[in-house]
Amino acid sequence: MIRLERNILDQANTLMRTLEDHVLDSDVDDAEQASAVCRQLEALLALGKTRDSGMSDECAGMLEEIERRSRVMAARLPTA
């Protein structure tokens, strides 16, 4: 896996852990921060869906798994 893919996955995993922490804390301030992290994560995950990005299937698959987990966490966010 190339270095750029590794960096993308590392950043996505870091954002995912941050999102999980905010959602599981269930604080109003955390909910706002979790929404911001969720938007950052969505933007990063969009890289895996970019046509002809040259991203390996392995990396794209890992990003899909992170996206699946993030949707589960985002569904637990309180709605304003």
N, CA, C and O atoms as CSV, one atom per row, in Angstrom:
chain,resi,resn,atom,element,x,y,z
A,1,MET,N,N,0.856,-1.176,0.000
A,1,MET,CA,C,0.000,0.000,0.000
A,1,MET,C,C,0.900,1.236,0.000
A,1,MET,O,O,1.874,1.311,0.748
A,2,ILE,N,N,0.566,2.171,-0.826
A,2,ILE,CA,C,1.413,3.355,-0.920
A,2,ILE,C,C,1.220,4.268,0.290
A,2,ILE,O,O,0.233,4.165,1.019
A,3,ARG,N,N,2.168,5.143,0.477
A,3,ARG,CA,C,2.178,6.014,1.653
A,3,ARG,C,C,0.929,6.894,1.733
A,3,ARG,O,O,0.387,7.090,2.820
A,4,LEU,N,N,0.469,7.423,0.605
A,4,LEU,CA,C,-0.722,8.278,0.607
A,4,LEU,C,C,-1.942,7.505,1.097
A,4,LEU,O,O,-2.729,8.017,1.892
A,5,GLU,N,N,-2.096,6.271,0.620
A,5,GLU,CA,C,-3.218,5.445,1.078
A,5,GLU,C,C,-3.118,5.190,2.573
A,5,GLU,O,O,-4.123,5.248,3.282
A,6,ARG,N,N,-1.916,4.909,3.056
A,6,ARG,CA,C,-1.714,4.660,4.487
A,6,ARG,C,C,-2.095,5.900,5.290
A,6,ARG,O,O,-2.731,5.791,6.339
A,7,ASN,N,N,-1.711,7.071,4.805
A,7,ASN,CA,C,-2.052,8.317,5.501
A,7,ASN,C,C,-3.561,8.556,5.510
A,7,ASN,O,O,-4.116,8.988,6.520
A,8,ILE,N,N,-4.221,8.276,4.391
A,8,ILE,CA,C,-5.677,8.433,4.314
A,8,ILE,C,C,-6.351,7.503,5.311
A,8,ILE,O,O,-7.260,7.914,6.031
A,9,LEU,N,N,-5.907,6.248,5.355
A,9,LEU,CA,C,-6.502,5.290,6.294
A,9,LEU,C,C,-6.231,5.681,7.740
A,9,LEU,O,O,-7.118,5.566,8.586
A,10,ASP,N,N,-5.025,6.140,8.035
A,10,ASP,CA,C,-4.707,6.575,9.398
A,10,ASP,C,C,-5.595,7.737,9.822
A,10,ASP,O,O,-6.116,7.754,10.937
A,11,GLN,N,N,-5.766,8.706,8.931
A,11,GLN,CA,C,-6.607,9.860,9.254
A,11,GLN,C,C,-8.066,9.436,9.424
A,11,GLN,O,O,-8.746,9.907,10.336
A,12,ALA,N,N,-8.546,8.555,8.557
A,12,ALA,CA,C,-9.926,8.076,8.661
A,12,ALA,C,C,-10.138,7.320,9.970
A,12,ALA,O,O,-11.166,7.491,10.625
A,13,ASN,N,N,-9.177,6.492,10.351
A,13,ASN,CA,C,-9.297,5.754,11.610
A,13,ASN,C,C,-9.264,6.684,12.814
A,13,ASN,O,O,-9.995,6.475,13.781
A,14,THR,N,N,-8.424,7.703,12.761
A,14,THR,CA,C,-8.361,8.679,13.852
A,14,THR,C,C,-9.689,9.424,13.983
A,14,THR,O,O,-10.203,9.593,15.088
A,15,LEU,N,N,-10.239,9.865,12.858
A,15,LEU,CA,C,-11.538,10.546,12.885
A,15,LEU,C,C,-12.632,9.604,13.379
A,15,LEU,O,O,-13.533,10.023,14.105
A,16,MET,N,N,-12.555,8.340,12.990
A,16,MET,CA,C,-13.556,7.367,13.422
A,16,MET,C,C,-13.507,7.183,14.933
A,16,MET,O,O,-14.550,7.156,15.586
A,17,ARG,N,N,-12.315,7.058,15.495
A,17,ARG,CA,C,-12.188,6.920,16.956
A,17,ARG,C,C,-12.707,8.175,17.663
A,17,ARG,O,O,-13.361,8.078,18.701
A,18,THR,N,N,-12.416,9.344,17.103
A,18,THR,CA,C,-12.903,10.597,17.681
A,18,THR,C,C,-14.424,10.641,17.641
A,18,THR,O,O,-15.061,11.039,18.617
A,19,LEU,N,N,-15.004,10.236,16.528
A,19,LEU,CA,C,-16.463,10.199,16.397
A,19,LEU,C,C,-17.066,9.246,17.419
A,19,LEU,O,O,-18.051,9.582,18.076
A,20,GLU,N,N,-16.484,8.066,17.556
A,20,GLU,CA,C,-16.985,7.100,18.538
A,20,GLU,C,C,-16.924,7.672,19.943
A,20,GLU,O,O,-17.872,7.520,20.713
A,21,ASP,N,N,-15.815,8.334,20.292
A,21,ASP,CA,C,-15.680,8.936,21.619
A,21,ASP,C,C,-16.755,9.985,21.863
A,21,ASP,O,O,-17.362,10.011,22.934
A,22,HIS,N,N,-16.998,10.852,20.881
A,22,HIS,CA,C,-18.002,11.904,21.033
A,22,HIS,C,C,-19.405,11.316,21.147
A,22,HIS,O,O,-20.198,11.769,21.973
A,23,VAL,N,N,-19.715,10.334,20.345
A,23,VAL,CA,C,-21.058,9.744,20.358
A,23,VAL,C,C,-21.297,8.999,21.666
A,23,VAL,O,O,-22.380,9.092,22.243
A,24,LEU,N,N,-20.310,8.273,22.127
A,24,LEU,CA,C,-20.486,7.487,23.345
A,24,LEU,C,C,-20.530,8.356,24.587
A,24,LEU,O,O,-21.096,7.942,25.599
A,25,ASP,N,N,-19.941,9.568,24.543
A,25,ASP,CA,C,-20.002,10.481,25.683
A,25,ASP,C,C,-21.377,11.118,25.818
A,25,ASP,O,O,-21.782,11.476,26.924
A,26,SER,N,N,-22.098,11.263,24.721
A,26,SER,CA,C,-23.481,11.770,24.702
A,26,SER,C,C,-23.655,13.105,25.408
A,26,SER,O,O,-24.613,13.276,26.162
A,27,ASP,N,N,-22.772,14.037,25.187
A,27,ASP,CA,C,-22.870,15.380,25.731
A,27,ASP,C,C,-23.309,16.310,24.599
A,27,ASP,O,O,-23.014,16.047,23.433
A,28,VAL,N,N,-24.006,17.387,24.932
A,28,VAL,CA,C,-24.487,18.314,23.903
A,28,VAL,C,C,-23.313,18.894,23.116
A,28,VAL,O,O,-23.348,18.932,21.886
A,29,ASP,N,N,-22.280,19.342,23.819
A,29,ASP,CA,C,-21.098,19.872,23.134
A,29,ASP,C,C,-20.442,18.792,22.283
A,29,ASP,O,O,-19.972,19.055,21.177
A,30,ASP,N,N,-20.418,17.571,22.818
A,30,ASP,CA,C,-19.838,16.464,22.064
A,30,ASP,C,C,-20.651,16.172,20.815
A,30,ASP,O,O,-20.092,15.776,19.792
A,31,ALA,N,N,-21.962,16.362,20.882
A,31,ALA,CA,C,-22.809,16.110,19.712
A,31,ALA,C,C,-22.469,17.083,18.586
A,31,ALA,O,O,-22.429,16.696,17.418
A,32,GLU,N,N,-22.227,18.330,18.934
A,32,GLU,CA,C,-21.846,19.318,17.918
A,32,GLU,C,C,-20.482,18.984,17.329
A,32,GLU,O,O,-20.285,19.057,16.116
A,33,GLN,N,N,-19.554,18.623,18.188
A,33,GLN,CA,C,-18.220,18.248,17.714
A,33,GLN,C,C,-18.285,16.964,16.893
A,33,GLN,O,O,-17.571,16.821,15.901
A,34,ALA,N,N,-19.138,16.036,17.306
A,34,ALA,CA,C,-19.294,14.781,16.573
A,34,ALA,C,C,-19.836,15.042,15.174
A,34,ALA,O,O,-19.424,14.387,14.217
A,35,SER,N,N,-20.749,15.984,15.051
A,35,SER,CA,C,-21.277,16.333,13.729
A,35,SER,C,C,-20.177,16.904,12.836
A,35,SER,O,O,-20.114,16.601,11.645
A,36,ALA,N,N,-19.320,17.727,13.416
A,36,ALA,CA,C,-18.201,18.292,12.653
A,36,ALA,C,C,-17.232,17.195,12.224
A,36,ALA,O,O,-16.767,17.185,11.084
A,37,VAL,N,N,-16.931,16.281,13.124
A,37,VAL,CA,C,-16.037,15.165,12.805
A,37,VAL,C,C,-16.670,14.287,11.740
A,37,VAL,O,O,-15.983,13.786,10.850
A,38,CYS,N,N,-17.975,14.100,11.832
A,38,CYS,CA,C,-18.699,13.282,10.858
A,38,CYS,C,C,-18.577,13.889,9.460
A,38,CYS,O,O,-18.373,13.165,8.485
A,39,ARG,N,N,-18.698,15.191,9.362
A,39,ARG,CA,C,-18.554,15.863,8.063
A,39,ARG,C,C,-17.132,15.723,7.522
A,39,ARG,O,O,-16.940,15.511,6.325
A,40,GLN,N,N,-16.139,15.841,8.398
A,40,GLN,CA,C,-14.750,15.658,7.975
A,40,GLN,C,C,-14.530,14.234,7.472
A,40,GLN,O,O,-13.866,14.016,6.458
A,41,LEU,N,N,-15.086,13.288,8.181
A,41,LEU,CA,C,-14.943,11.883,7.811
A,41,LEU,C,C,-15.624,11.603,6.480
A,41,LEU,O,O,-15.084,10.875,5.647
A,42,GLU,N,N,-16.807,12.177,6.273
A,42,GLU,CA,C,-17.514,11.993,4.998
A,42,GLU,C,C,-16.683,12.524,3.832
A,42,GLU,O,O,-16.618,11.900,2.772
A,43,ALA,N,N,-16.049,13.676,4.032
A,43,ALA,CA,C,-15.213,14.251,2.973
A,43,ALA,C,C,-14.023,13.348,2.668
A,43,ALA,O,O,-13.666,13.153,1.506
A,44,LEU,N,N,-13.419,12.806,3.700
A,44,LEU,CA,C,-12.279,11.916,3.512
A,44,LEU,C,C,-12.697,10.613,2.838
A,44,LEU,O,O,-11.987,10.103,1.971
A,45,LEU,N,N,-13.841,10.078,3.234
A,45,LEU,CA,C,-14.313,8.819,2.664
A,45,LEU,C,C,-14.725,8.976,1.204
A,45,LEU,O,O,-14.738,8.003,0.450
A,46,ALA,N,N,-15.058,10.194,0.812
A,46,ALA,CA,C,-15.416,10.438,-0.589
A,46,ALA,C,C,-14.231,10.178,-1.518
A,46,ALA,O,O,-14.418,9.915,-2.706
A,47,LEU,N,N,-13.025,10.251,-0.983
A,47,LEU,CA,C,-11.842,9.966,-1.799
A,47,LEU,C,C,-11.873,8.536,-2.338
A,47,LEU,O,O,-11.430,8.274,-3.456
A,48,GLY,N,N,-12.395,7.625,-1.535
A,48,GLY,CA,C,-12.473,6.230,-1.957
A,48,GLY,C,C,-13.474,5.994,-3.064
A,48,GLY,O,O,-13.417,4.974,-3.751
A,49,LYS,N,N,-14.389,6.926,-3.241
A,49,LYS,CA,C,-15.427,6.785,-4.264
A,49,LYS,C,C,-15.104,7.571,-5.531
A,49,LYS,O,O,-15.845,7.520,-6.513
A,50,THR,N,N,-13.998,8.293,-5.495
A,50,THR,CA,C,-13.605,9.086,-6.652
A,50,THR,C,C,-13.223,8.162,-7.799
A,50,THR,O,O,-12.391,7.267,-7.654
A,51,ARG,N,N,-13.838,8.397,-8.913
A,51,ARG,CA,C,-13.592,7.557,-10.082
A,51,ARG,C,C,-12.159,7.759,-10.585
A,51,ARG,O,O,-11.659,8.882,-10.638
A,52,ASP,N,N,-11.529,6.679,-10.943
A,52,ASP,CA,C,-10.160,6.695,-11.475
A,52,ASP,C,C,-9.165,7.370,-10.529
A,52,ASP,O,O,-8.253,8.069,-10.971
A,53,SER,N,N,-9.349,7.155,-9.229
A,53,SER,CA,C,-8.442,7.771,-8.260
A,53,SER,C,C,-7.113,7.032,-8.164
A,53,SER,O,O,-6.137,7.570,-7.642
A,54,GLY,N,N,-7.076,5.814,-8.662
A,54,GLY,CA,C,-5.860,5.020,-8.564
A,54,GLY,C,C,-5.701,4.351,-7.217
A,54,GLY,O,O,-4.665,3.746,-6.940
A,55,MET,N,N,-6.722,4.454,-6.373
A,55,MET,CA,C,-6.671,3.847,-5.052
A,55,MET,C,C,-6.798,2.333,-5.186
A,55,MET,O,O,-7.583,1.836,-5.993
A,56,SER,N,N,-6.026,1.614,-4.396
A,56,SER,CA,C,-6.076,0.158,-4.454
A,56,SER,C,C,-7.422,-0.348,-3.933
A,56,SER,O,O,-8.087,0.318,-3.141
A,57,ASP,N,N,-7.802,-1.525,-4.390
A,57,ASP,CA,C,-9.049,-2.137,-3.928
A,57,ASP,C,C,-9.002,-2.387,-2.427
A,57,ASP,O,O,-10.014,-2.263,-1.737
A,58,GLU,N,N,-7.823,-2.738,-1.927
A,58,GLU,CA,C,-7.659,-2.989,-0.496
A,58,GLU,C,C,-7.966,-1.735,0.318
A,58,GLU,O,O,-8.704,-1.791,1.301
A,59,CYS,N,N,-7.404,-0.619,-0.091
A,59,CYS,CA,C,-7.626,0.645,0.609
A,59,CYS,C,C,-9.086,1.070,0.496
A,59,CYS,O,O,-9.687,1.493,1.484
A,60,ALA,N,N,-9.657,0.962,-0.698
A,60,ALA,CA,C,-11.062,1.329,-0.893
A,60,ALA,C,C,-11.965,0.470,-0.018
A,60,ALA,O,O,-12.945,0.967,0.537
A,61,GLY,N,N,-11.647,-0.813,0.109
A,61,GLY,CA,C,-12.433,-1.706,0.961
A,61,GLY,C,C,-12.347,-1.321,2.428
A,61,GLY,O,O,-13.345,-1.366,3.148
A,62,MET,N,N,-11.160,-0.944,2.869
A,62,MET,CA,C,-10.992,-0.508,4.259
A,62,MET,C,C,-11.767,0.781,4.513
A,62,MET,O,O,-12.372,0.946,5.572
A,63,LEU,N,N,-11.749,1.690,3.545
A,63,LEU,CA,C,-12.516,2.929,3.693
A,63,LEU,C,C,-14.016,2.646,3.728
A,63,LEU,O,O,-14.755,3.313,4.453
A,64,GLU,N,N,-14.469,1.666,2.955
A,64,GLU,CA,C,-15.886,1.285,2.987
A,64,GLU,C,C,-16.272,0.760,4.362
A,64,GLU,O,O,-17.364,1.054,4.849
A,65,GLU,N,N,-15.397,-0.009,4.992
A,65,GLU,CA,C,-15.675,-0.522,6.337
A,65,GLU,C,C,-15.735,0.625,7.345
A,65,GLU,O,O,-16.605,0.638,8.216
A,66,ILE,N,N,-14.829,1.576,7.236
A,66,ILE,CA,C,-14.854,2.746,8.121
A,66,ILE,C,C,-16.132,3.537,7.889
A,66,ILE,O,O,-16.738,4.033,8.839
A,67,GLU,N,N,-16.543,3.659,6.636
A,67,GLU,CA,C,-17.781,4.373,6.317
A,67,GLU,C,C,-18.987,3.671,6.938
A,67,GLU,O,O,-19.881,4.329,7.470
A,68,ARG,N,N,-19.016,2.353,6.872
A,68,ARG,CA,C,-20.118,1.591,7.469
A,68,ARG,C,C,-20.179,1.846,8.973
A,68,ARG,O,O,-21.254,2.085,9.524
A,69,ARG,N,N,-19.033,1.795,9.627
A,69,ARG,CA,C,-18.983,2.043,11.070
A,69,ARG,C,C,-19.386,3.478,11.400
A,69,ARG,O,O,-20.062,3.721,12.399
A,70,SER,N,N,-18.970,4.430,10.559
A,70,SER,CA,C,-19.300,5.834,10.833
A,70,SER,C,C,-20.793,6.089,10.688
A,70,SER,O,O,-21.355,6.906,11.418
A,71,ARG,N,N,-21.437,5.403,9.759
A,71,ARG,CA,C,-22.891,5.557,9.607
A,71,ARG,C,C,-23.627,5.039,10.837
A,71,ARG,O,O,-24.626,5.622,11.259
A,72,VAL,N,N,-23.136,3.952,11.408
A,72,VAL,CA,C,-23.740,3.419,12.634
A,72,VAL,C,C,-23.606,4.447,13.756
A,72,VAL,O,O,-24.561,4.696,14.492
A,73,MET,N,N,-22.425,5.040,13.883
A,73,MET,CA,C,-22.204,6.046,14.923
A,73,MET,C,C,-23.018,7.306,14.645
A,73,MET,O,O,-23.599,7.878,15.568
A,74,ALA,N,N,-23.070,7.742,13.398
A,74,ALA,CA,C,-23.817,8.955,13.047
A,74,ALA,C,C,-25.304,8.776,13.322
A,74,ALA,O,O,-25.987,9.734,13.682
A,75,ALA,N,N,-25.806,7.569,13.156
A,75,ALA,CA,C,-27.219,7.303,13.428
A,75,ALA,C,C,-27.532,7.457,14.913
A,75,ALA,O,O,-28.685,7.674,15.285
A,76,ARG,N,N,-26.532,7.348,15.747
A,76,ARG,CA,C,-26.727,7.483,17.194
A,76,ARG,C,C,-26.607,8.920,17.682
A,76,ARG,O,O,-26.832,9.203,18.858
A,77,LEU,N,N,-26.251,9.828,16.771
A,77,LEU,CA,C,-26.152,11.238,17.157
A,77,LEU,C,C,-27.538,11.798,17.445
A,77,LEU,O,O,-28.489,11.496,16.724
A,78,PRO,N,N,-27.663,12.610,18.490
A,78,PRO,CA,C,-28.958,13.250,18.745
A,78,PRO,C,C,-29.265,14.264,17.648
A,78,PRO,O,O,-28.376,14.977,17.181
A,79,THR,N,N,-30.513,14.320,17.250
A,79,THR,CA,C,-30.916,15.279,16.225
A,79,THR,C,C,-31.315,16.583,16.890
A,79,THR,O,O,-31.938,16.592,17.952
A,80,ALA,N,N,-30.951,17.672,16.257
A,80,ALA,CA,C,-31.243,18.994,16.834
A,80,ALA,C,C,-32.619,19.457,16.449
A,80,ALA,O,O,-33.037,20.546,16.843
